[in-house]
């Protein structure tokens, strides 16, 4: 290949849209939703270039470094490689969040944060952030016309009963899922169990007539983190009948949550029952054992995700 042809090929590759893109954003407004949750409305010209495909669409946010400098990764080229070359104190911390709402025509992006003091770079930023503060985000690229992934809400065809279980970190996704189902002309029956820190965090949610939302405030129930989710799965949720031949089911592989992330997705094309569970990893692991080992539920109808792990930071 001649040098000119090589240059042309490289230009085409570089100009080809990628599924996810690094964008610049800045804070427009903060809205208190409850004592533990705040909505951050972001804006910027780049918001018009973003896309979202599902109510649990994940994105990566970059926060100020340990030195206090705003994230400034290159938007052209390999931002991951650029981040790896930075010294730890200069590298912008990265955390995963869910898009709550995207209004590209208004250049607005909503992301809900759980407030729990200054326990890390994201929570520290959330406590002190003011309008105009800049961040960077990796989000789906609207110029990319294939499916970039980054979401797990994919109910199978023919589903008639849906079970949603999550803690406050999963609340933005669950709220979006309920809104989507509310607009469905033939919506299935939905049970939603949401564990939150306190009763004041129980907020109105838009949902359909066939949906029942159950709030599980830890303070009122005298529960530790994750225990409300486990209570919902083991005692409160209406589950399909237990299989009689549990011994015939495939052995459940245990995961080491110190080295592995619990992230198992439903694969059934058709199923009457579908469960979507997300929250603290150990709690989701307990629910996984109960659903599969004790109830004999079909794993192909279960989406089980450890969004975070108590005592450990996950990007």
C-alpha positions as CSV (number, residue, x, y, z in Angstrom):
1,X,0.0,0.0,0.0
2,X,1.4,3.4,-1.0
3,X,1.9,6.1,1.7
4,X,-1.0,8.1,0.2
5,X,-3.3,5.2,0.3
6,X,-2.3,4.4,3.9
7,X,-3.0,7.9,5.0
8,X,-6.4,7.8,3.3
9,X,-7.2,4.5,5.0
10,X,-6.2,5.9,8.4
11,X,-8.4,9.0,7.8
12,X,-11.4,6.8,7.1
13,X,-10.9,4.8,10.2
14,X,-10.5,7.9,12.3
15,X,-13.6,9.5,10.8
16,X,-15.8,6.4,11.3
17,X,-18.2,7.0,14.2
18,X,-17.7,4.9,17.3
19,X,-20.5,3.5,19.5
20,X,-19.3,5.6,22.5
21,X,-17.7,9.0,22.4
22,X,-16.1,11.3,25.0
23,X,-18.0,14.5,25.4
24,X,-17.6,17.7,27.4
25,X,-20.4,18.8,29.7
26,X,-21.0,21.3,32.5
27,X,-23.5,21.5,35.3
28,X,-26.5,23.6,34.6
29,X,-28.7,22.9,37.6
30,X,-29.0,20.7,40.7
31,X,-32.4,19.6,41.9
32,X,-32.9,18.0,45.3
33,X,-35.2,14.9,44.9
34,X,-35.1,13.6,48.4
35,X,-32.6,13.7,51.3
36,X,-30.5,11.0,49.6
37,X,-30.9,11.8,45.9
38,X,-30.1,14.8,43.8
39,X,-30.7,15.3,40.1
40,X,-27.9,17.0,38.2
41,X,-28.9,18.6,34.9
42,X,-25.9,18.9,32.6
43,X,-25.6,21.0,29.4
44,X,-23.2,21.9,26.7
45,X,-23.1,21.7,22.9
46,X,-21.9,18.1,23.0
47,X,-25.2,16.9,24.6
48,X,-26.9,17.3,21.2
49,X,-24.5,14.6,19.9
50,X,-25.5,12.0,22.5
51,X,-28.0,9.1,22.3
52,X,-29.7,6.8,24.7
53,X,-31.3,3.4,23.9
54,X,-32.9,2.1,27.1
55,X,-34.0,3.4,30.5
56,X,-31.0,1.7,32.2
57,X,-28.4,3.2,29.8
58,X,-25.0,3.4,31.4
59,X,-22.5,6.2,30.9
60,X,-19.1,6.9,32.4
61,X,-18.5,10.2,34.2
62,X,-15.0,11.7,34.8
63,X,-14.5,13.8,37.9
64,X,-11.8,16.2,39.1
65,X,-8.5,14.6,39.9
66,X,-6.9,14.4,43.3
67,X,-5.1,17.7,42.6
68,X,-8.5,19.3,41.9
69,X,-8.0,19.8,38.2
70,X,-11.1,19.3,36.0
71,X,-11.1,16.3,33.6
72,X,-9.5,17.2,30.3
73,X,-9.0,14.0,28.3
74,X,-8.6,14.2,24.5
75,X,-11.9,14.0,22.6
76,X,-10.0,12.9,19.5
77,X,-8.0,9.7,19.6
78,X,-7.7,7.2,22.4
79,X,-8.8,8.8,25.7
80,X,-8.3,5.5,27.6
81,X,-4.6,5.4,26.6
82,X,-4.2,9.1,27.4
83,X,-5.7,8.5,30.9
84,X,-3.4,5.5,31.5
85,X,-0.3,7.7,30.9
86,X,-1.3,10.2,33.6
87,X,0.1,10.0,37.1
88,X,-2.5,8.7,39.6
89,X,-2.9,12.1,41.2
90,X,-3.6,13.7,37.8
91,X,-5.9,11.0,36.3
92,X,-9.6,11.9,36.5
93,X,-11.6,9.3,38.5
94,X,-14.2,7.5,36.5
95,X,-17.6,6.2,37.8
96,X,-20.6,4.6,36.1
97,X,-24.0,6.3,36.2
98,X,-27.4,5.9,34.5
99,X,-29.0,8.4,32.1
100,X,-32.2,9.5,33.7
101,X,-33.3,11.7,30.8
102,X,-31.7,13.1,27.7
103,X,-33.1,16.1,25.8
104,X,-30.7,16.6,22.9
105,X,-32.8,19.3,21.4
106,X,-32.4,21.4,24.6
107,X,-28.8,20.3,25.2
108,X,-29.8,18.8,28.6
109,X,-28.9,15.6,30.3
110,X,-30.2,14.4,33.6
111,X,-28.2,12.1,35.9
112,X,-29.4,11.3,39.5
113,X,-26.8,11.0,42.2
114,X,-27.0,9.2,45.5
115,X,-25.7,11.6,48.2
116,X,-23.7,9.8,51.0
117,X,-21.2,12.3,52.2
118,X,-17.7,12.8,50.9
119,X,-16.7,9.2,50.6
120,X,-15.1,9.3,47.2
121,X,-14.4,11.6,44.2
122,X,-17.9,11.4,42.8
123,X,-19.7,12.0,46.1
124,X,-17.2,14.8,47.0
125,X,-18.0,16.5,43.7
126,X,-21.7,16.0,44.2
127,X,-21.6,17.8,47.6
128,X,-19.7,20.8,46.3
129,X,-20.7,21.1,42.6
130,X,-22.1,24.4,41.4
131,X,-23.6,25.5,38.0
132,X,-20.8,25.9,35.5
133,X,-18.6,23.1,36.9
134,X,-17.2,21.0,34.0
135,X,-17.0,17.3,33.7
136,X,-16.5,14.8,30.9
137,X,-18.7,11.9,29.9
138,X,-18.4,8.8,27.8
139,X,-21.9,8.3,26.3
140,X,-23.5,6.7,23.2
141,X,-22.7,8.5,20.0
142,X,-25.8,9.6,18.1
143,X,-23.8,9.5,14.8
144,X,-23.3,5.7,15.4
145,X,-26.3,3.9,13.8
146,X,-25.7,0.4,15.1
147,X,-26.4,-0.7,18.7
148,X,-23.5,0.3,21.0
149,X,-24.8,-1.6,24.0
150,X,-24.3,-0.4,27.5
151,X,-27.8,-1.3,28.8
152,X,-29.4,-4.5,30.1
153,X,-33.2,-3.8,30.1
154,X,-34.3,-6.2,27.4
155,X,-37.5,-8.0,28.4
156,X,-38.2,-11.1,26.4
157,X,-41.1,-11.4,24.1
158,X,-44.4,-12.6,25.6
159,X,-43.5,-11.4,29.1
160,X,-46.5,-11.1,31.4
161,X,-44.9,-10.7,34.8
162,X,-42.0,-8.5,35.6
163,X,-40.1,-8.2,38.9
164,X,-37.8,-5.3,39.6
165,X,-35.6,-5.2,42.7
166,X,-33.0,-2.6,43.4
167,X,-31.5,-0.2,45.9
168,X,-31.1,3.6,45.6
169,X,-28.3,3.2,43.0
170,X,-30.8,1.4,40.8
171,X,-33.6,3.8,41.4
172,X,-32.9,6.0,38.3
173,X,-33.0,2.9,36.1
174,X,-36.1,1.5,37.7
175,X,-37.9,4.8,37.5
176,X,-37.1,5.0,33.8
177,X,-38.2,1.4,33.2
178,X,-41.6,2.0,35.0
179,X,-42.1,5.1,32.8
180,X,-41.5,3.1,29.7
181,X,-43.8,0.3,30.7
182,X,-46.5,2.9,31.6
183,X,-46.7,4.0,28.0
184,X,-47.0,0.4,26.7
185,X,-50.5,-0.4,25.4
186,X,-50.4,-4.0,26.7
187,X,-48.2,-3.6,29.7
188,X,-47.5,-6.7,31.8
189,X,-48.0,-7.0,35.6
190,X,-45.0,-5.4,37.4
191,X,-43.8,-5.7,40.9
192,X,-41.1,-3.1,41.9
193,X,-39.2,-3.3,45.2
194,X,-36.9,-0.4,45.9
195,X,-34.7,-0.2,49.0
196,X,-33.8,3.4,50.0
197,X,-32.0,4.9,53.1
198,X,-35.1,6.5,54.7
199,X,-38.8,7.0,54.3
200,X,-38.4,10.6,52.9
201,X,-36.6,9.0,49.9
202,X,-39.8,7.3,48.8
203,X,-40.9,9.5,45.9
204,X,-43.8,9.5,43.4
205,X,-43.0,7.5,40.3
206,X,-44.9,7.4,37.0
207,X,-46.1,3.9,36.4
208,X,-48.9,1.9,34.8
209,X,-52.1,0.6,36.3
210,X,-50.7,-2.9,36.4
211,X,-47.7,-1.9,38.5
212,X,-47.2,-2.1,42.2
213,X,-44.3,-0.2,43.8
214,X,-43.1,-1.2,47.2
215,X,-40.6,1.0,49.1
216,X,-38.2,-0.5,51.6
217,X,-36.6,2.3,53.7
218,X,-33.7,0.9,55.7
219,X,-34.1,3.3,58.6
220,X,-37.8,2.4,59.2
221,X,-37.3,-1.3,58.7
222,X,-34.1,-1.4,60.8
223,X,-32.2,-3.0,58.0
224,X,-28.6,-2.9,56.8
225,X,-27.7,-2.2,53.2
226,X,-29.1,-4.9,50.9
227,X,-31.3,-6.6,53.5
228,X,-34.4,-4.9,52.1
229,X,-33.6,-6.3,48.7
230,X,-33.1,-9.8,50.1
231,X,-36.4,-9.5,52.1
232,X,-38.2,-8.5,48.9
233,X,-36.9,-11.5,47.0
234,X,-37.3,-14.1,49.7
235,X,-40.6,-13.0,51.3
236,X,-42.5,-10.3,49.5
237,X,-42.2,-10.9,45.8
238,X,-44.7,-13.1,43.9
239,X,-42.6,-15.7,42.0
240,X,-43.4,-18.4,39.5
241,X,-44.0,-21.9,40.9
242,X,-40.9,-23.6,42.2
243,X,-39.6,-26.4,39.9
244,X,-40.0,-29.8,41.5
245,X,-36.8,-31.3,40.0
246,X,-34.3,-28.8,41.4
247,X,-31.6,-31.5,41.5
248,X,-31.7,-31.7,37.7
249,X,-30.8,-28.0,37.3
250,X,-27.2,-27.0,36.4
251,X,-24.9,-26.3,39.2
252,X,-24.7,-22.6,40.1
253,X,-21.2,-21.3,39.8
254,X,-20.2,-19.2,42.8
255,X,-18.4,-15.9,42.2
256,X,-15.6,-14.3,44.2
257,X,-16.9,-10.8,44.5
258,X,-13.4,-9.6,45.5
259,X,-12.1,-10.4,42.0
260,X,-15.2,-10.9,39.9
261,X,-18.2,-8.7,39.1
262,X,-21.7,-10.2,39.3
263,X,-23.2,-9.3,35.9
264,X,-25.5,-12.0,34.4
265,X,-28.0,-11.2,31.8
266,X,-31.3,-12.8,30.7
267,X,-31.0,-14.6,27.4
268,X,-34.5,-16.0,26.8
269,X,-36.2,-14.9,23.6
270,X,-39.6,-15.6,25.0
271,X,-40.6,-15.9,28.6
272,X,-43.7,-15.1,30.7
273,X,-41.5,-14.1,33.7
274,X,-38.6,-11.7,33.7
275,X,-36.6,-10.4,36.7
276,X,-34.3,-7.4,36.6
277,X,-32.2,-7.0,39.9
278,X,-29.5,-4.5,40.5
279,X,-27.7,-3.1,43.6
280,X,-25.1,-4.0,46.1
281,X,-23.2,-7.0,44.9
282,X,-23.5,-9.2,48.0
283,X,-27.2,-8.6,48.1
284,X,-27.7,-9.5,44.5
285,X,-25.5,-12.6,45.0
286,X,-27.8,-13.7,47.8
287,X,-30.9,-13.2,45.6
288,X,-29.2,-15.1,42.8
289,X,-28.7,-18.1,45.0
290,X,-32.3,-18.0,46.2
291,X,-33.8,-17.6,42.8
292,X,-31.7,-20.3,41.1
293,X,-30.8,-22.8,43.9
294,X,-33.9,-22.6,46.1
295,X,-36.7,-21.6,43.7
296,X,-35.3,-23.2,40.5
297,X,-36.1,-20.2,38.4
298,X,-34.9,-20.3,34.8
299,X,-31.6,-18.3,34.6
300,X,-32.5,-17.3,31.1
301,X,-35.2,-15.0,32.5
302,X,-33.0,-13.3,35.1
303,X,-30.9,-10.2,34.8
304,X,-28.7,-9.9,37.9
305,X,-26.2,-7.0,38.3
306,X,-23.9,-5.9,41.0
307,X,-23.9,-2.2,40.5
308,X,-21.5,-1.6,43.4
309,X,-19.8,-3.4,46.2
310,X,-19.8,-2.3,49.9
311,X,-16.3,-1.1,50.9
312,X,-14.9,-1.1,47.3
313,X,-14.9,1.4,44.4
314,X,-16.0,0.1,41.0
315,X,-15.5,2.1,37.8
